């Protein structure tokens, strides 16, 4: 059964990295479309885009799940005989939570691991508070301040980001130049001065103050998850999303993923 879920996803490559981004060439894309049965490929990047830039965007280092967990397999809201709908859209289920479905731009920084975790955290916080909390959380803070999480713009471990939220909390923070929240994102999007054409951004210095909305108290702005983070058992992912909201997920992809445009709809 197919089900459409609102999740945050981050990616890693599984190809032998050469200096040539052959997988961005039109001939390669045409070959994909001749063989693909369920989706369409198209041009998403200039064919001369440096491989280093592509790899820099794929920042999840946490694809391999720990065999020891912790795994969540039981919950009072999980039902053994629940009917899973064909489609489920968290944006429609929780219409007042405007963070759900918000598209953010990580710029020339491999911080997708930070965006996916802070995004899911903000969504679930809104849902749990019945929309009383409805703000973006700071991807900047976890990218720049969680040293245990990984290497900032050079990638990180999502599970460690969740552990950071549990132990140390996270402040609010909107998009680049928004001045929204305590610590908005300071890495410019690619559209600003062609910022993604060069080297990957260097990590920023961790700041322990509010530089966005300066009226906010840095100490009091921290939000925490109330329970230790966990991995979801495959059989319960759908129910967890339907009850608590979007999740963060990492999965492995191949080089043709960079040319993904749309899926074929079965009638």
Buried (B, 14 or more C-beta within 10 A) or exposed (E): EEEEBBBBEBBBBEEEEEEEBEBBBEEBBEEBEEEBEEBBBEEEBEBEBBBEBBBBBBBBBBBEEEEEEEBBBEEEEBEEEEEEEEEBEBBEBBEEBBBBBBEBBBBBBBBBBBBBBBBBBBBBBBBBEEEEBBBBBBBBBBBBBBEEBBBBBBBBBBBBBBBBBBEBBBBBBBBBEEEBBBBBBBBBBBEBEEBBEEEBBEBBEBBEEBBBBEEBEBEEBBBEBEEEBBBBBEEBBBBBBBBBBBBBBBEEBEBBBBBBEEEEEEE
